[in-house]
Structure formats: structure tokens, C-alpha cells
Amino acid sequence: MSPAADAIIGIAAFAGLDRKRGIAPMGRIAIVAGCWYLLWIAVVATYTGLTSGPSRGLAHALYFGLLHGAWLALLTSFAWPWVLPDRVDRWMDD
């Protein structure tokens, strides 16, 4: 086998990937958490970009979104059962 194939198999084994089931449950939770984090970054960065005025710029909005999106995502992570559609919740808990 090639080194790349060995690396992929090693990563899959580390993540608990099963060939029959697809992505491991912990990997699914990580995917949903990443999307939740990116959603909050986008919301905060958009709000900051629209309200900060022309002098601040895009970099300010992105940095503000990264900083405040992170703690907002953490504080609102308890709301997943109420916000996520049932289909995503079932897929995540499979």
C-alpha cells in the first residue's frame, strides 16, 4: 500500500470509522459543532461589518466575528436540541 493510503486508514481507525456505518458518531458531533461555530462567526462578522462603518474594514469584522462567534457558539451550544432539525439530530446521534 502507498503511504497516503496507510495514512487515511490510520486516520479512519483513530476516528473510529467503520466501513459499514460511515462517519463515526464523534466525527458527526464535530461536524455539527464546526458548522455551529461557523454560523456564529458569520452572523457576528456580518453584524459587525454592517454596523461598524467604513473606517473599520473587513479584517476588523472577521477578527471580531472569530472572537465573539467562538464564545457565542459555546454559550448557545446547549440549544442544539431546540434549534437543529430532527433529521440532523438523528444523524448526529446515530
DSSP file (Angstrom, degrees, kcal/mol; ACC not computed):
  #  RESIDUE AA STRUCTURE BP1 BP2  ACC     N-H-->O    O-->H-N    N-H-->O    O-->H-N    TCO  KAPPA ALPHA  PHI   PSI    X-CA   Y-CA   Z-CA
    1    1 A M              0   0    0      0, 0.0     0, 0.0     0, 0.0     0, 0.0   0.000 360.0 360.0 360.0 154.0    0.0    0.0    0.0
    2    2 A S     >  -     0   0    0      1,-0.1     4,-2.1     4,-0.0     5,-0.2  -0.411 360.0-113.7 -79.0 159.4    1.0    3.5   -0.6
    3    3 A P  H  > S+     0   0    0      0, 0.0     4,-2.1     0, 0.0     5,-0.1   0.844 117.2  55.7 -61.5 -33.1    1.9    5.8    2.4
    4    4 A A  H  > S+     0   0    0      2,-0.2     4,-2.2     1,-0.2     5,-0.2   0.913 107.5  48.0 -66.5 -41.5   -1.1    8.0    1.6
    5    5 A A  H  > S+     0   0    0      1,-0.2     4,-2.4     2,-0.2    -1,-0.2   0.898 111.0  51.4 -65.8 -39.4   -3.5    5.0    1.9
    6    6 A D  H  X S+     0   0    0     -4,-2.1     4,-2.3     1,-0.2    -1,-0.2   0.894 109.7  50.4 -62.6 -39.4   -1.8    4.0    5.1
    7    7 A A  H  X S+     0   0    0     -4,-2.1     4,-2.5     2,-0.2    -2,-0.2   0.908 110.5  48.7 -65.6 -41.7   -2.3    7.5    6.5
    8    8 A I  H  X S+     0   0    0     -4,-2.2     4,-2.4     2,-0.2    -2,-0.2   0.910 112.3  48.1 -65.3 -42.3   -6.0    7.5    5.5
    9    9 A I  H  X S+     0   0    0     -4,-2.4     4,-2.4     2,-0.2    -1,-0.2   0.897 112.0  50.5 -65.3 -39.4   -6.6    4.1    7.1
   10   10 A G  H  X S+     0   0    0     -4,-2.3     4,-2.3     2,-0.2    -2,-0.2   0.910 111.5  46.9 -64.3 -42.5   -4.8    5.3   10.3
   11   11 A I  H  X S+     0   0    0     -4,-2.5     4,-2.2     2,-0.2    -2,-0.2   0.907 112.7  50.1 -65.4 -41.6   -6.9    8.5   10.5
   12   12 A A  H  X>S+     0   0    0     -4,-2.4     5,-3.1     1,-0.2     4,-0.6   0.902 111.7  47.8 -63.9 -40.9  -10.1    6.5    9.9
   13   13 A A  H ><5S+     0   0    0     -4,-2.4     3,-0.7     3,-0.2    -1,-0.2   0.896 111.1  51.4 -66.6 -39.5   -9.1    4.0   12.6
   14   14 A F  H 3<5S+     0   0    0     -4,-2.3    -2,-0.2     1,-0.2    -1,-0.2   0.884 111.2  47.7 -63.4 -39.0   -8.2    6.8   15.0
   15   15 A A  H 3<5S-     0   0    0     -4,-2.2    12,-0.3    -5,-0.1    -1,-0.2   0.532 116.4-114.7 -80.3  -6.5  -11.6    8.5   14.4
   16   16 A G  T <<5 +     0   0    0     -3,-0.7     2,-0.3    -4,-0.6    -3,-0.2   0.779  50.6 175.9  79.2  27.3  -13.4    5.2   14.9
   17   17 A L      < -     0   0    0     -5,-3.1     2,-0.4    -6,-0.2    -1,-0.2  -0.484  14.8-159.7 -71.6 130.7  -14.6    5.0   11.3
   18   18 A D  B  >  -A   22   0A   0      4,-0.9     4,-2.1    -2,-0.3     3,-0.1  -0.928  17.4-137.7-110.6 134.9  -16.5    1.8   10.4
   19   19 A R  T  4 S+     0   0    0     -2,-0.4    -1,-0.1     1,-0.2     4,-0.1   0.838 102.8  46.8 -62.0 -32.6  -16.8    0.9    6.8
   20   20 A K  T  4 S+     0   0    0      1,-0.2    -1,-0.2     2,-0.1    -3,-0.0   0.867 119.0  36.6 -77.7 -36.4  -20.4   -0.2    7.1
   21   21 A R  T  4 S-     0   0    0      1,-0.3     2,-0.5    -3,-0.1    -2,-0.2   0.646  92.4-145.7 -97.1 -16.4  -21.7    2.9    9.0
   22   22 A G  B  <  +A   18   0A   0     -4,-2.1    -4,-0.9     0, 0.0    -1,-0.3  -0.760  66.0  28.0  91.8-129.6  -19.7    5.7    7.5
   23   23 A I  S    S-     0   0    0     -2,-0.5     5,-0.1    -6,-0.2    -7,-0.0  -0.469  86.2-113.2 -74.4 138.5  -18.6    8.6    9.7
   24   24 A A     >  -     0   0    0     -2,-0.2     4,-1.9     1,-0.1     3,-0.4  -0.335  26.1-113.4 -66.8 151.8  -18.2    7.8   13.4
   25   25 A P  H  > S+     0   0    0      0, 0.0     4,-2.0     0, 0.0     5,-0.2   0.876 118.0  51.8 -56.7 -39.4  -20.7    9.4   15.9
   26   26 A M  H  > S+     0   0    0      1,-0.2     4,-1.9     2,-0.2     5,-0.1   0.859 107.9  53.1 -67.4 -31.9  -18.0   11.6   17.5
   27   27 A G  H  > S+     0   0    0     -3,-0.4     4,-1.9   -12,-0.3    -1,-0.2   0.862 106.9  52.6 -66.8 -35.0  -17.0   12.8   14.0
   28   28 A R  H  X S+     0   0    0     -4,-1.9     4,-2.3     2,-0.2    -2,-0.2   0.892 107.9  50.1 -67.6 -39.4  -20.6   13.7   13.3
   29   29 A I  H  X S+     0   0    0     -4,-2.0     4,-2.7     1,-0.2    -1,-0.2   0.900 109.6  51.6 -64.8 -39.7  -20.7   15.8   16.5
   30   30 A A  H  X S+     0   0    0     -4,-1.9     4,-2.3     2,-0.2    -2,-0.2   0.880 108.8  51.3 -64.3 -37.5  -17.5   17.5   15.5
   31   31 A I  H  X S+     0   0    0     -4,-1.9     4,-2.2     2,-0.2    -2,-0.2   0.934 112.6  45.0 -64.5 -46.2  -19.0   18.3   12.1
   32   32 A V  H  X S+     0   0    0     -4,-2.3     4,-2.4     2,-0.2    -2,-0.2   0.898 113.0  51.0 -65.8 -40.2  -22.2   19.8   13.6
   33   33 A A  H  X S+     0   0    0     -4,-2.7     4,-2.5     2,-0.2    -1,-0.2   0.900 110.0  50.2 -63.8 -40.2  -20.1   21.8   16.2
   34   34 A G  H  X S+     0   0    0     -4,-2.3     4,-2.5     2,-0.2    -2,-0.2   0.904 111.5  47.5 -64.3 -41.3  -17.9   23.2   13.4
   35   35 A C  H  X S+     0   0    0     -4,-2.2     4,-2.3     2,-0.2    -2,-0.2   0.895 111.4  51.3 -65.8 -38.8  -21.0   24.3   11.4
   36   36 A W  H  X S+     0   0    0     -4,-2.4     4,-2.0     2,-0.2    -2,-0.2   0.919 111.7  47.5 -62.1 -44.2  -22.5   25.8   14.6
   37   37 A Y  H  X S+     0   0    0     -4,-2.5     4,-2.2     1,-0.2    -2,-0.2   0.920 112.5  48.5 -63.4 -45.5  -19.2   27.7   15.2
   38   38 A L  H  X S+     0   0    0     -4,-2.5     4,-2.4     1,-0.2    -1,-0.2   0.856 108.4  55.4 -64.7 -35.4  -19.0   28.9   11.6
   39   39 A L  H  X S+     0   0    0     -4,-2.3     4,-2.4     2,-0.2    -1,-0.2   0.938 110.0  44.8 -61.7 -46.9  -22.6   30.0   11.7
   40   40 A W  H  X S+     0   0    0     -4,-2.0     4,-2.6     2,-0.2     5,-0.3   0.876 111.5  53.0 -67.6 -36.6  -22.0   32.2   14.7
   41   41 A I  H  X S+     0   0    0     -4,-2.2     4,-2.7     1,-0.2     5,-0.2   0.934 111.4  46.9 -61.0 -45.2  -18.8   33.6   13.2
   42   42 A A  H  X S+     0   0    0     -4,-2.4     4,-2.3     2,-0.2     5,-0.2   0.903 112.9  48.9 -65.0 -41.2  -20.7   34.6   10.0
   43   43 A V  H  X S+     0   0    0     -4,-2.4     4,-2.4     2,-0.2    -2,-0.2   0.947 116.1  41.6 -63.8 -48.3  -23.5   36.2   12.0
   44   44 A V  H  X S+     0   0    0     -4,-2.6     4,-2.7     2,-0.2     5,-0.2   0.899 115.5  49.8 -68.8 -40.4  -21.2   38.3   14.2
   45   45 A A  H  X S+     0   0    0     -4,-2.7     4,-2.6    -5,-0.3    -1,-0.2   0.901 112.4  48.0 -65.6 -39.6  -18.9   39.2   11.4
   46   46 A T  H  X S+     0   0    0     -4,-2.3     4,-2.1    -5,-0.2    -2,-0.2   0.932 112.9  48.0 -65.1 -45.6  -21.8   40.3    9.2
   47   47 A Y  H  X S+     0   0    0     -4,-2.4     4,-1.7    -5,-0.2    -2,-0.2   0.927 114.5  46.1 -60.2 -45.3  -23.4   42.3   12.0
   48   48 A T  H  X S+     0   0    0     -4,-2.7     4,-2.0     1,-0.2    -2,-0.2   0.909 111.8  51.4 -65.2 -41.9  -20.0   44.0   12.8
   49   49 A G  H  < S+     0   0    0     -4,-2.6     4,-0.3     1,-0.2    -1,-0.2   0.855 113.6  44.5 -63.5 -35.1  -19.3   44.7    9.1
   50   50 A L  H  < S+     0   0    0     -4,-2.1    -1,-0.2    -5,-0.2    -2,-0.2   0.767 122.5  34.7 -81.1 -25.6  -22.7   46.3    8.7
   51   51 A T  H  < S+     0   0    0     -4,-1.7    -2,-0.2    -5,-0.2    -3,-0.2   0.585 100.7  72.0-106.9 -10.9  -22.7   48.4   11.8
   52   52 A S  S  < S-     0   0    0     -4,-2.0     3,-0.2     1,-0.2     4,-0.2   0.657  93.4-127.7 -85.2 -13.2  -19.0   49.4   12.3
   53   53 A G    >>  -     0   0    0     -4,-0.3     3,-0.8    -5,-0.2     4,-0.7  -0.158  33.5 -65.7  91.0 170.8  -18.9   51.9    9.5
   54   54 A P  T 34 S+     0   0    0      0, 0.0    -1,-0.2     0, 0.0    -2,-0.0   0.677 120.4  68.3 -73.3 -17.3  -16.4   52.3    6.6
   55   55 A S  T 34 S+     0   0    0     -3,-0.2    -2,-0.1     1,-0.2    -3,-0.0   0.761  94.2  55.7 -76.6 -23.1  -13.4   53.1    8.6
   56   56 A R  T <4 S-     0   0    0     -3,-0.8     4,-0.4    -4,-0.2    -1,-0.2   0.954  88.8-162.0 -78.8 -50.9  -13.0   49.7   10.3
   57   57 A G     X  -     0   0    0     -4,-0.7     4,-1.4     1,-0.2    -1,-0.1  -0.212  35.6 -62.8  95.0 175.1  -12.8   47.4    7.3
   58   58 A L  H  > S+     0   0    0      1,-0.2     4,-2.5     2,-0.2     5,-0.2   0.856 125.3  59.2 -70.0 -38.4  -13.2   43.7    6.6
   59   59 A A  H  > S+     0   0    0      1,-0.2     4,-2.7     2,-0.2     5,-0.2   0.901 104.7  51.1 -61.1 -41.0  -10.4   42.5    8.8
   60   60 A H  H  > S+     0   0    0     -4,-0.4     4,-2.6     1,-0.2    -1,-0.2   0.921 110.3  49.1 -61.4 -44.0  -11.9   44.1   11.8
   61   61 A A  H  X S+     0   0    0     -4,-1.4     4,-2.3     2,-0.2    -2,-0.2   0.900 112.9  47.1 -64.5 -40.4  -15.3   42.3   11.1
   62   62 A L  H  X S+     0   0    0     -4,-2.5     4,-2.5     2,-0.2    -2,-0.2   0.924 113.9  46.3 -68.6 -43.3  -13.6   39.0   10.6
   63   63 A Y  H  X S+     0   0    0     -4,-2.7     4,-2.4     2,-0.2     5,-0.2   0.917 114.2  48.4 -64.4 -42.5  -11.5   39.2   13.8
   64   64 A F  H  X S+     0   0    0     -4,-2.6     4,-2.6    -5,-0.2     5,-0.4   0.904 112.0  50.4 -62.5 -41.4  -14.5   40.4   15.8
   65   65 A G  H  X S+     0   0    0     -4,-2.3     4,-1.9    -5,-0.2     5,-0.2   0.894 110.7  48.6 -64.8 -40.4  -16.5   37.5   14.3
   66   66 A L  H  X S+     0   0    0     -4,-2.5     4,-1.2     3,-0.2    -2,-0.2   0.930 116.6  42.4 -64.1 -45.2  -13.9   34.9   15.2
   67   67 A L  H  X S+     0   0    0     -4,-2.4     4,-1.2    -5,-0.2    -2,-0.2   0.973 125.1  30.9 -68.0 -55.3  -13.5   36.2   18.8
   68   68 A H  H  X S+     0   0    0     -4,-2.6     4,-1.9     1,-0.2    -3,-0.2   0.768 114.1  60.8 -81.3 -25.2  -17.1   36.8   19.7
   69   69 A G  H  X S+     0   0    0     -4,-1.9     4,-2.2    -5,-0.4    -1,-0.2   0.850 101.4  56.7 -65.1 -33.2  -18.5   34.0   17.5
   70   70 A A  H  X S+     0   0    0     -4,-1.2     4,-2.0    -5,-0.2    -2,-0.2   0.944 111.2  39.2 -65.6 -48.9  -16.5   31.5   19.5
   71   71 A W  H  X S+     0   0    0     -4,-1.2     4,-2.6     2,-0.2    -1,-0.2   0.841 115.1  53.1 -75.5 -28.8  -17.9   32.3   22.9
   72   72 A L  H  X S+     0   0    0     -4,-1.9     4,-1.9     2,-0.2    -1,-0.2   0.899 109.4  49.7 -67.5 -38.5  -21.4   32.8   21.5
   73   73 A A  H  < S+     0   0    0     -4,-2.2     4,-0.4     2,-0.2    -2,-0.2   0.906 113.0  47.2 -63.8 -40.7  -21.2   29.3   19.9
   74   74 A L  H >< S+     0   0    0     -4,-2.0     3,-0.8     1,-0.2     4,-0.3   0.925 113.3  47.3 -66.1 -45.0  -20.0   27.9   23.2
   75   75 A L  H 3< S+     0   0    0     -4,-2.6     3,-0.4     1,-0.2    -1,-0.2   0.810 117.5  42.1 -68.1 -29.5  -22.7   29.6   25.2
   76   76 A T  T >< S+     0   0    0     -4,-1.9     3,-1.7     1,-0.2    -1,-0.2   0.356  82.8  99.1-100.4   6.6  -25.5   28.6   22.9
   77   77 A S  G X  S+     0   0    0     -3,-0.8     3,-1.4    -4,-0.4    -1,-0.2   0.773  73.9  66.2 -65.8 -23.4  -24.4   25.0   22.3
   78   78 A F  G 3  S+     0   0    0     -3,-0.4    -1,-0.3    -4,-0.3     4,-0.2   0.712  90.7  66.8 -66.1 -18.4  -26.9   23.8   24.8
   79   79 A A  G X>  +     0   0    0     -3,-1.7     4,-2.0     1,-0.2     3,-0.9   0.405  67.4 103.8 -85.6   2.5  -29.7   25.0   22.4
   80   80 A W  H <> S+     0   0    0     -3,-1.4     4,-2.7     1,-0.2    -1,-0.2   0.904  76.8  53.4 -52.6 -47.1  -28.8   22.3   19.8
   81   81 A P  H 34 S+     0   0    0      0, 0.0    -1,-0.2     0, 0.0    -2,-0.1   0.821 114.9  42.1 -61.3 -27.5  -31.8   20.1   20.6
   82   82 A W  H <4 S+     0   0    0     -3,-0.9    -2,-0.2    -4,-0.2    -3,-0.1   0.786 123.2  35.4 -86.8 -28.4  -34.2   23.1   20.2
   83   83 A V  H  < S+     0   0    0     -4,-2.0    -3,-0.2    -3,-0.2    -1,-0.1   0.849  97.4  83.0 -96.7 -39.9  -32.6   24.6   17.1
   84   84 A L  S  < S-     0   0    0     -4,-2.7     2,-0.0    -5,-0.3     0, 0.0  -0.384  84.5-110.1 -70.2 142.4  -31.4   21.6   15.0
   85   85 A P     >  -     0   0    0      0, 0.0     4,-2.2     0, 0.0     3,-0.4  -0.348  28.9-113.5 -63.8 153.4  -33.9   19.9   12.8
   86   86 A D  H  > S+     0   0    0      1,-0.2     4,-2.7     2,-0.2     5,-0.2   0.850 115.5  58.7 -58.5 -35.6  -34.8   16.4   13.9
   87   87 A R  H  > S+     0   0    0      2,-0.2     4,-2.1     1,-0.2    -1,-0.2   0.913 108.4  43.7 -62.6 -43.0  -33.2   14.8   10.8
   88   88 A V  H  > S+     0   0    0     -3,-0.4     4,-2.5     2,-0.2    -1,-0.2   0.888 113.1  52.6 -69.0 -39.0  -29.8   16.4   11.7
   89   89 A D  H  X S+     0   0    0     -4,-2.2     4,-1.9     2,-0.2    -2,-0.2   0.906 110.8  46.6 -64.0 -41.6  -30.2   15.4   15.4
   90   90 A R  H  < S+     0   0    0     -4,-2.7     4,-0.5     2,-0.2    -1,-0.2   0.900 113.0  49.8 -65.9 -40.4  -30.9   11.8   14.4
   91   91 A W  H >< S+     0   0    0     -4,-2.1     3,-0.6    -5,-0.2    -2,-0.2   0.895 111.6  48.7 -65.1 -39.1  -28.0   11.7   12.0
   92   92 A M  H 3< S+     0   0    0     -4,-2.5   -63,-0.2     1,-0.2    -1,-0.2   0.872 116.7  41.5 -68.7 -37.1  -25.7   13.2   14.7
   93   93 A D  T 3<        0   0    0     -4,-1.9    -1,-0.2     1,-0.2    -2,-0.2   0.361 360.0 360.0 -92.6   5.1  -26.8   10.6   17.4
   94   94 A D    <         0   0    0     -3,-0.6    -1,-0.2    -4,-0.5    -2,-0.1   0.502 360.0 360.0 -53.7 360.0  -26.9    7.6   15.0
